[in-house]
Amino acid sequence: MCLIYTHEANHDLAHAAAATWGRRCNGLAIFSDVGGEVGGQEVFRVPEEARGYEGVWRKVWLAWQFAHSVLWFAEWFALSTDDTFWIIENLRLLLRCPRIAALHAERRPIYLGRTMWSEGAQVAFHQGAGYVLNGAAVIELMMCPWHIVVEDTSAEDLQVARCLHARGVPTLDVNDCIVASNLKEQGSMVHDSRSCKTKKDGGAPVKGQQQQQEQQQQQHQQRGRLVAWRW
């Protein structure tokens, strides 16, 4: 299931998301400071305290509470902002990566995204290009220490990381099962369904035209396995 958080000024972006990749999700929920309809999709209107820049975390917490209420419907939840584009078919391939599939089959919580920064054991995943939780991770998230839940901040990605870290949920960097994209440093999750192994952006230094051609071919192939990127 896909979750999008937005605000009134960006409803055009949310409309575009709902009308394109949002249609390929098994379910779609949009959360905003105003209600109504976006792209044929009913919008969940968040309360006053979850509005504005400092209310982003409260808005996202409400989105995850919603996810918790529909665990009967979906096993996976992908959350992002309104200016992210997901290739849902490739995301499904990523989730079938053997390591991820094995953890999920054991009903272990999975917190999946691209590492933004780390400090000790605490790792956050970038909210712009999105991140993914399975149902077991959503359950753990709902048991987040209350002092984290009630904070007012825009750093929802960090708050989710703090919550899950407090619950002992290990982080899973997509680089364990993907090939990194060269599109954008913030950018994207790309999946190599054949090996689920990591390759660094750009690879080794290129020497000679043949190596340049091989690199360009590899980059072209990587774009075909893109999972999500942010405009």
C-alpha positions in Angstrom: 0.0 0.0 0.0 1.2 3.5 -0.8 1.0 6.5 1.5 1.5 10.1 0.4 1.7 13.2 2.6 1.1 16.6 1.1 -0.4 20.0 1.7 -2.9 22.2 -0.2 -0.3 24.1 -2.2 1.1 20.8 -3.6 -2.2 19.1 -4.4 -1.3 19.3 -8.1 1.7 17.1 -7.4 -0.4 14.7 -5.3 -3.0 14.6 -8.2 -0.2 13.7 -10.6 1.0 10.9 -8.3 -2.5 9.5 -7.8 -3.2 9.6 -11.5 0.1 7.8 -12.5 2.1 5.5 -10.2 -0.6 5.7 -7.5 -2.9 3.6 -9.7 -0.5 0.7 -9.6 -0.5 0.5 -5.8 -2.7 -2.1 -4.2 -4.0 0.7 -2.1 -3.4 4.5 -1.9 -4.0 6.9 1.0 -3.3 10.7 0.8 -2.9 12.9 3.9 -3.2 16.7 3.7 -4.1 19.8 5.7 -7.3 20.1 3.7 -9.8 17.5 2.8 -11.6 16.8 -0.5 -10.5 14.7 -3.5 -7.2 14.5 -5.3 -7.0 12.5 -8.5 -10.2 10.7 -7.8 -8.8 9.7 -4.4 -10.4 10.9 -1.1 -7.9 12.9 1.0 -7.5 12.3 4.7 -7.6 15.7 6.4 -5.2 16.0 9.3 -6.0 18.0 12.5 -4.7 21.5 13.1 -1.7 20.3 15.2 -0.5 18.2 12.2 -0.3 21.1 9.8 2.5 23.3 8.7 6.2 22.6 8.4 6.7 21.7 12.1 3.7 19.4 12.0 5.1 17.1 9.3 6.0 14.4 11.8 2.5 14.5 13.4 1.0 14.2 9.9 3.2 11.2 9.1 2.5 9.6 12.5 -1.2 9.8 11.6 -0.4 8.1 8.3 1.3 5.2 10.1 -1.5 5.0 12.5 -3.8 4.5 9.5 -1.5 1.9 8.1 -1.7 0.0 11.4 -5.5 0.0 11.2 -5.4 -1.7 7.8 -2.8 -4.4 8.4 -5.5 -6.8 7.4 -5.4 -5.3 3.9 -1.7 -4.9 3.1 1.7 -6.5 4.1 3.9 -3.7 2.9 3.6 0.1 3.1 5.6 2.6 1.1 5.6 6.2 2.3 6.8 9.3 0.5 6.1 13.0 -0.2 4.0 14.3 -3.1 7.0 14.9 -5.4 8.3 11.3 -5.5 7.7 9.0 -8.4 7.6 5.2 -7.7 7.9 2.5 -10.3 5.7 0.0 -8.4 6.6 -3.0 -10.6 10.3 -2.6 -9.7 9.4 -2.1 -6.0 7.6 -5.4 -6.0 10.7 -7.0 -7.6 12.9 -5.4 -4.8 10.7 -6.9 -2.1 11.2 -10.3 -3.7 14.9 -10.0 -3.2 15.8 -13.3 -1.3 17.1 -11.6 1.8 14.1 -9.3 2.1 11.7 -12.1 1.3 13.2 -14.4 3.9 13.0 -11.8 6.7 9.4 -11.1 5.8 8.5 -14.8 5.7 9.8 -15.0 9.3 7.5 -12.1 10.2 10.5 -10.0 11.3 10.1 -6.2 11.1 11.7 -4.7 8.0 12.6 -1.0 7.7 13.8 -0.5 4.2 15.2 2.6 2.5 18.3 4.4 1.4 20.6 5.6 4.2 20.7 9.3 4.7 23.0 9.5 7.7 24.1 7.4 10.6 25.3 8.0 14.2 26.2 4.9 16.1 23.4 2.4 15.7 20.8 5.0 14.7 20.1 5.3 11.0 17.6 7.5 9.2 16.2 6.9 5.7 15.5 9.8 3.4 11.9 10.8 3.3 12.1 12.5 -0.1 12.7 9.4 -2.1 10.6 7.3 0.2 11.0 4.3 2.5 9.1 1.0 3.1 7.9 -0.8 6.2 6.3 -4.2 6.4 3.4 -4.9 8.7 5.6 -6.2 11.5 7.6 -3.0 11.5 4.4 -0.9 11.6 3.4 -2.8 14.7 6.7 -2.0 16.3 6.5 1.7 15.2 3.1 2.0 17.0 4.9 1.2 20.3 7.3 4.1 19.9 8.3 5.9 23.1 5.7 8.6 23.7 8.3 11.4 24.2 9.3 10.9 20.5 5.8 10.8 19.2 4.8 14.1 20.7 7.7 16.1 19.4 7.0 18.9 16.9 9.4 18.6 14.0 9.6 18.3 10.2 12.2 15.5 10.4 9.7 12.6 10.1 12.3 10.3 8.7 14.5 10.8 11.7 11.6 10.3 14.1 10.7 7.0 12.5 14.3 5.9 12.8 14.4 6.9 16.4 11.2 5.0 17.1 12.3 1.8 15.4 15.7 2.0 17.0 14.1 2.3 20.4 12.1 -0.8 19.6 15.2 -2.7 18.5 14.2 -2.9 14.9 17.3 -3.3 12.7 17.7 -1.1 9.6 17.9 -2.6 6.2 19.7 -0.4 3.6 18.5 -0.9 0.1 22.2 -1.1 -0.9 22.2 -4.6 0.5 19.8 -5.7 -2.3 20.2 -3.0 -5.1 22.4 -1.4 -7.6 22.9 2.2 -6.8 21.7 4.7 -9.4 23.7 7.6 -10.7 20.7 9.9 -11.2 20.8 11.9 -8.0 22.6 11.6 -4.7 19.3 12.0 -2.8 17.6 10.0 -5.4 16.8 6.5 -6.1 16.3 2.9 -5.2 17.2 0.6 -8.1 16.9 -3.1 -8.0 19.1 -5.8 -9.6 16.7 -8.8 -9.4 19.4 -11.2 -10.6 21.9 -10.9 -7.8 20.6 -8.5 -5.2 24.2 -7.3 -4.7 25.6 -3.8 -4.2 27.4 -1.8 -6.8 28.7 1.7 -6.1 27.7 4.7 -8.2 30.0 5.0 -11.1 32.1 2.0 -10.2 35.9 2.1 -10.5 37.7 4.9 -12.4 37.1 4.6 -16.1 40.1 4.1 -18.3 39.7 4.0 -22.1 36.7 4.3 -24.3 35.6 0.7 -24.0 35.3 1.0 -20.2 33.3 4.3 -20.7 30.9 2.5 -23.1 30.5 -0.4 -20.6 29.8 2.1 -17.9 27.2 3.9 -20.0 25.5 0.6 -20.9 25.4 -0.4 -17.2 23.9 3.0 -16.2 21.3 2.6 -18.9 20.4 -0.8 -17.5 20.2 0.6 -14.0 17.6 3.2 -15.0 15.5 0.3 -16.2 15.5 -1.0 -12.6 14.7 2.3 -10.9 12.3 2.0 -8.0 11.7 5.6 -6.9 13.1 9.1 -7.3 12.3 12.6 -6.1 11.7 15.4 -8.6 
